[in-house]
Amino acid sequence: MKKDLSDYPGVVVDTGVWIEYFIETTLGKKFKEKIVEGRISIYISETVVSEIFYVLCRQKGSQEAKRKLDMVLDGAEVIESREIQMIAGKYKCERAISLSDCFTIAVSKNMGYPALFKEEDEISKELKKKAFDIELFFLEDI
């Protein structure tokens, strides 16, 4: 049985969750209440750092994107290593998901913390084919 996300001391957060947070959707507010204001440590991959920046840059311009990214970096630890790169590459080889999603899952596997995603077709389709070897939560379900 799947645990509650708050049972873990840390969580690896994917880009889609951060975008929901910054555009202040209902899901983004839920993330803020349960995770950002909670006592759970937040981790992200370097790939997610770039992805947050470019998505926000397209929506809000580069200055606002940098300001918001600095907020993320003040509260989250960026995790990257050669081992994570290899794990992400293996997921990309085996799964039809984005490279950024592969990095989030690789950090999750490496650290032993669950991954938190906004529900997307790519991830959902892959889950139907075969479960991932990590705990994976969707923002919609927390």
C-alpha positions in Angstrom: 0.0 0.0 0.0 1.3 3.4 -0.9 2.3 5.6 2.0 1.3 9.2 2.4 3.9 11.6 0.9 4.2 13.3 4.3 5.6 10.0 5.7 8.8 10.7 3.9 11.6 13.1 5.0 12.2 14.2 1.4 10.6 14.4 -2.0 12.0 14.9 -5.5 9.9 17.4 -7.3 9.4 17.6 -11.1 9.0 20.7 -13.2 5.2 20.5 -13.8 4.6 20.8 -10.0 6.8 23.9 -9.8 4.9 25.5 -12.7 1.6 24.9 -11.0 3.1 26.5 -7.9 4.3 29.6 -9.7 1.1 30.2 -11.7 -0.8 29.7 -8.4 -3.3 27.1 -9.5 -5.4 25.1 -7.1 -2.8 22.3 -7.4 0.0 24.7 -6.9 -1.5 25.9 -3.7 -1.9 22.3 -2.6 1.8 21.8 -3.2 2.6 24.9 -1.2 0.5 23.8 1.8 1.5 20.2 1.9 5.2 20.4 0.8 6.7 23.9 0.7 5.3 24.9 4.1 5.7 21.4 5.5 8.8 19.7 7.0 9.7 17.7 3.9 13.0 18.4 2.3 12.8 19.1 -1.4 15.2 17.9 -4.1 15.4 18.5 -7.8 17.7 17.6 -10.7 19.9 20.1 -12.6 17.7 19.3 -15.7 14.6 20.5 -13.8 16.4 23.7 -12.9 16.8 24.5 -16.7 13.3 23.4 -17.5 11.7 25.6 -14.8 13.7 28.5 -16.1 12.8 28.1 -19.8 9.1 27.4 -19.1 8.8 30.5 -16.9 10.9 32.6 -19.2 8.5 31.9 -22.1 5.5 32.8 -19.9 6.9 35.7 -17.8 10.2 36.8 -19.3 13.7 36.0 -18.2 13.9 38.4 -15.2 10.8 37.0 -13.6 11.9 33.4 -14.4 15.2 34.0 -12.7 13.5 35.5 -9.7 11.2 32.5 -9.3 14.0 30.0 -10.0 16.0 31.7 -7.2 13.1 31.0 -4.9 13.2 27.3 -5.9 17.0 27.1 -5.4 16.7 28.8 -1.9 14.4 26.0 -0.8 15.4 22.9 -2.7 18.6 21.0 -3.0 19.9 20.3 -6.6 21.2 16.8 -6.9 23.4 15.6 -9.8 26.1 13.0 -10.2 27.5 10.7 -12.8 25.5 7.9 -11.3 22.2 9.8 -11.7 23.1 10.6 -15.3 23.6 6.9 -16.0 20.3 6.0 -14.2 18.4 8.7 -16.2 19.9 7.4 -19.4 18.8 3.9 -18.7 15.2 5.1 -18.0 15.2 7.1 -21.2 16.4 4.0 -23.1 13.6 1.9 -21.6 10.7 4.4 -21.3 8.8 6.8 -23.5 9.1 9.8 -21.2 11.0 13.0 -21.4 14.6 13.2 -20.4 13.8 15.6 -17.6 11.3 13.2 -16.2 14.0 10.5 -16.4 16.3 12.7 -14.3 13.6 13.3 -11.7 13.0 9.5 -11.4 16.8 8.9 -11.3 17.2 11.3 -8.4 14.3 9.6 -6.7 15.9 6.2 -7.1 19.3 7.4 -6.1 18.1 9.1 -2.9 15.3 6.7 -1.9 12.7 9.4 -1.8 9.5 9.5 -3.8 9.0 11.6 -6.9 6.2 14.1 -7.2 4.8 14.9 -10.7 1.9 16.7 -12.1 -0.1 14.0 -13.9 0.9 13.9 -17.5 -0.1 11.5 -20.3 3.5 10.3 -20.8 4.0 9.1 -17.2 0.5 7.7 -16.9 0.9 5.7 -20.1 4.2 4.3 -18.9 2.7 3.4 -15.5 0.0 1.4 -17.2 2.6 -0.6 -19.1 4.9 -1.2 -16.1 5.3 0.3 -12.6 8.4 2.4 -12.0 10.9 1.1 -9.4 10.4 4.1 -7.2 7.5 5.6 -5.2 5.7 8.0 -7.5 3.0 10.5 -6.5 0.9 12.8 -8.6 0.2 16.3 -7.3 -3.5 15.6 -8.0 -3.5 12.8 -5.4 -1.7 14.4 -2.5 
